[in-house]
Amino acid sequence: MGDRSVLVRVGGVGVCGSDVLRFGRGKAYHYPLVLGHEFSAVVEEAPEGSRFSPGDRAAVFPLLPDPADPMTQIGEYAVSSGYDYYGSRRDGAMAEFLHFPEANLVPVARDVPLVHAAMVEPAAVALHAMLKFQLPAHATALVIGAGPIGALAAQWLRILGASEVYVADVDERKRAVMDGLGFPVIDASAGDTVDAVRELTGGRGVDCAVEASGLPATLVQAITAAAPLGQVVLLGDISGDLTLPTRPGLLRSPP
């Protein structure tokens, strides 16, 4: 931790889908393991001259990058090698206290509930991915998968300026949530998502497509649903081998 270590008391902790895999399906790097990487905290002790004081609230970035890695040096910590990670490669926040580098703490206003502040990490994951898009004017977008990260991605796309964001999912409850937030939803259990997108966009497809389900088939759908010069972001953790058809149902006929 070096000499800038901050002792924090854990405030709120989220349960990520990856946590479920770790405790329920044997997907952790090692056992035993204390889970928890989506969390907020209250500062207990801070080093001299710190920007934090006891009682301050913070959200926490759970990744400890390797400063020597070239990807770290350009800010792409998650695709570097040799990084450490709370709740995954080391014990995490389902505990009472943790030490953290000061640089990993993000100040949170006192009137923000700690449970809400625990959502900063997943919200940041979705934002980081959506910022990969170069949104054209009046952009249309599709998010396949309305789990927590997909739902956040859809909201970020709206905030970043997309004029229409379609959300596809097989789960009726998730579709109901997104419909309640004002998103046009596609029932992926009732028909082909790409056909629905074609109908909604007059055959053109979407400018931006997000795969947030983690299935090989939905990544193919995202690619196929993209318009000419469209962009695709893979946000889900693909759970199987991916095979791309020679012509994956292109949205316009060949010349």
Disulfide bonds with the S-S distance in Angstrom:
none
